[in-house]
Amino acid sequence: MIYIDKPEIDADEWRDIVVQGQTLSADHLAKFDADQDFKINDTLYKRFMRYLLEIFGGKCAYCETRISSNQPGDVEHFRPKGRVVGDDFRPVQTLHPVKGTINHPGYFWLAYDWSNLLPSCIDCNRYRNHGIEDPQGAGKADRFPVKGSHVCAPQDLANEEPFLIDPTKIQPALHLEFHPDGTVSGKTEEGRRTIELFGLNMREGLVEARREAFQNADTFTVAHWNHVVTGFAAKIAEDEHRLNQIRSGRRPYAVMERLAVRVVNARIEAERQRAIQDF
């Protein structure tokens, strides 16, 4: 998981989705207050997907797996749109300013809100079992842990503190530490809850993919330094293209590739310092 800047988009279609979403959100809030039924328009918010994939380099916002025909993805609502449940999947109760104590209806007014939408692989977005001998479940589904109580009115949203990491609003590196073996550990409670809920260590294929990304980037970075030392200009130019992709986070598991570059650079610098001392 890496930080991604998610700006507003300069496109007529994007603005059209935003306007339609604002109109529907106002309608949903009015009907909710009046105890009337309403239905979220899934087709509308899903039109954001192509913009989300472009910004995130075609990757899941949480695990950095490439979203493709083999690993399909969803438009994920950071704050769930339809309901909110706890880790036991029972409805979370909340205090509404008018209706009193109710089962949380979900953050339905954010169903079309650009700031609440992320591209996600199905393993991160949907609750699924992983493993064969001892299957365990992971995936966000309608869970949304917070510090203290959940809110259920737009005007109270600023008072809610999520335990999950939104990589468009905070630096994941403040909460997560990735390791060369492909595992990740939490520096904070937010980090630990994020790892557990999305199964970032539980999904063996994901851990293996991160480990391979580190190893490949390690090998590449060593080769790049050899090209620099030998003055192999053509290879240096080729290397720069990949380095730019790593810096920009466009490649899958960029967090692991960046880690490998830092590790190799530190190793080479340590060797250089030892050579200077021995001279």
N, C-alpha and C positions, 0 to 999 in steps of 0.2 A: 504494500500500500504506500502510495506516494501522494504528496500534496499536488492538487490540480487546480489551477485558476479557472473558474467557470464564469466567463463574462456573458453579458447579454449578447444576442446575435443580431447582426445587421442584415436581416433578411425579411422580406414581406411575409413569407409563410410563418416564420417564427413569431412575428408580431401578431399575426392573425390568430395563431393558437393562444397566445397570451391574452388577447382581448376576449376571445370566446371563453377561455378558462375563467377569467375574472367575472364574466357575466354568469356563468354556471355556478361559481363559488358563492356569489351573492344569492342566487336562487336557492342553492342547497341550504345556506344558513337561514334564510327566511322560512323555508319549509321545515327545517329542524326545529326552529323556535316555535313554529305553529303546530308541531307534532304531525306533520304531513310527510308522506313517503316521498323519496326522491331516489334517483339512480345515477351513479357516477358514469360518465361517458368515457369508457375505456379507450375508445378509438381516438379521442381527442388527445389525451396526454401521451399516447403511444406515438403520435406524430413527432414528438420531440426526440425520438430514439436516434435518428440519423445525426442530429446535432450533438447529442451526448456522445455517440461513438466517435465522432470526429474530434471532439475535445479530449476524450480519454484515450485516443489512439486505438480505438477498437477493442478496448480492454474493460474487464470488470473493475469497477471503482474500488472494490474491497480487496480482491485477491490478485488482480492484475493478469488473470487468465484471458487469453484472446477469445473474444466472442465470435463464433463462427457457426457454420451449419453443423459441425460436429460438437460444438459446445455452445448451444443457444443461450440467448440472454433475454432479460426482462428490463422494462423501465421500472426501476425500483423506487418506492416511496420511502425516504429516510424515516419520516414519521408516517406510520401506517395509515392508509386512507379509510379503511372500512371498520376496523375495530382494533383494540389493543388487548393483548393477553400477557400473562406473566410467564415465567419459565415453566410453570406447570400447565400452561396453555388454557388456564381458566381466565375468564374475563376480568380485566382490571377495573376496579371501581374508582370513580372520581367524583369530585364535588363541582357540580355545575352552578354558576351564579344565580340561576333562576330555577332550574329543575331539581336542585338538590343532589343527593347521592344517586348516581346512575352507573350502569356499566359503560365503560368508555366507548363512545361511538366511532372512534377513530378521528384522525385529523382530516376530515373530509373536505374542509375548506382549502386544504393544501394539495388536493388531488391533482390540480393542473398547475401548481406553482413551480416555476423553473427552479427555484432555490431548494425545493424539496425532492427533486428528481435526480437519480443516478443510474448509470448503466450497470447492470449486475448479471453475472452468470447465474444459472438456475441453482447451482450448489450453494451459493451465498444467499440467494433470495428466497429459496423454498426449503422447508424442513424436509430433510432426507436422511435415511440411515446410511452409515458408512462402515466398512469393515465386514468381514465374513464370519470369523469365529466369535467375535464379540462386537456385534453391530451397535453403533452409537449414533445418535441423531445430532444433526447440526443444520444450520440454515436459519435465516432471520424470521421468515413468515410474518406473523402479526405481532411479534415480540418487540418491545421497545423499552428497555430498562432506563430508568431515570433516577437521579438523586432526589429523594423525597417523594413528592406526589406528582402525578400526571395532571396536566391541565387540559381543559376541553373547550376553551373559548379563545378566539384569536387575540383578544386584548391581554390575555394572561401568558401568552407564549414566551415572552421574554423572561418569565420567572422560572421556566423549566430548564433543567440541566441534564441533558442526555448522558448516559454512560457509554454510548456507542460513539465511534469516531466517524465524523463526516469529513472525508479528505478534501473537501472543497472549502472548509471553514477553519480547520486547525491543521497543524503540521503533525502527521502521524508519527514522525520521528520523536516527538515529545513523549509519546505513549508506548511505542513499540520498538523493540530491538531485534533485528534480523541477524541470523547466524549463518556461517558458511555451510553448515550441514542442512540448511533448508528450513530449520525450525525458527520460531519467533517467540520471544518472551515479552511479557508486559511490564513496563516501567511503572505504570499507574493502574488504578482500578479500572479506568476507562480502557486501557490497553488490554488488561486481563479479560474483561467482559467481552470486548470485541473479538479477541482470539477464540474464546469459548463459544460464543454465539454463532460465529461464522465457521467454526471448525477449522481454523487456519493451521492447526497442528494435527488435527484428527484425520484430515483427508490425505491419505498416503500419496496419491498421485500428485497432489498439489505440492507437498513437501519435496517429493522427488524432482518435480519440475523446477522448483526454486533452487535446489541443490545443483542440478545440471546447469541452470543459468549462471550460477556463481562460478562453477568450474570452467564453463566455456568462456566467460568473461575474464577469468583469471588467466587462462591460456592466451586469449587474445591480447590482453594488456602486456604480458611478458613479451609476446611476439612484437607488439608495437614498439616497446622500448629497444628491442634488438634492431628494428628497422631504423629507429632514431640514431642509435649508436653507430650503425653501419652506413647511415646516410642514404638509405634506400628510398629515394624520393617518391617513386611511383606507389610503393606500398604505404608510405606515410600518408599520402593523399587518400588512399583507400581507407586507411585506418581512421582518418579524421571524420569521414562520413559516419562510420559506426559510432565513434565517440560522441558525435553530435546527437545521434539518436539516443544514446544512453543518457546524455545530459538532459535532453528534452523529455525523457520518460516515455518515448513513443513505443519502445520495445516491451514485450511481455516480461514481467518480473524485473522491471528496471531497478527496483530497490535492491535486488541481489547483484545486478551488474554494477551498480554504483558502489556497492560494498566491495566487490572484487577489485574494482579500479583503485579504491582507497587502500585496500590491503596490500596490493602489489606495489603501489607507489610508496607506501610506508616501508615495505620490505626493501625496496631498492634504495630508498633514502638511508635506511639503517646500514645497508651494506656500503653505501658511499661514505658514510661517516666513519665506519670502521676502517675503510681503506685509507682515509685521510689520517686517522690516528696511527695506523701502522706505518705510514710513509716516513 
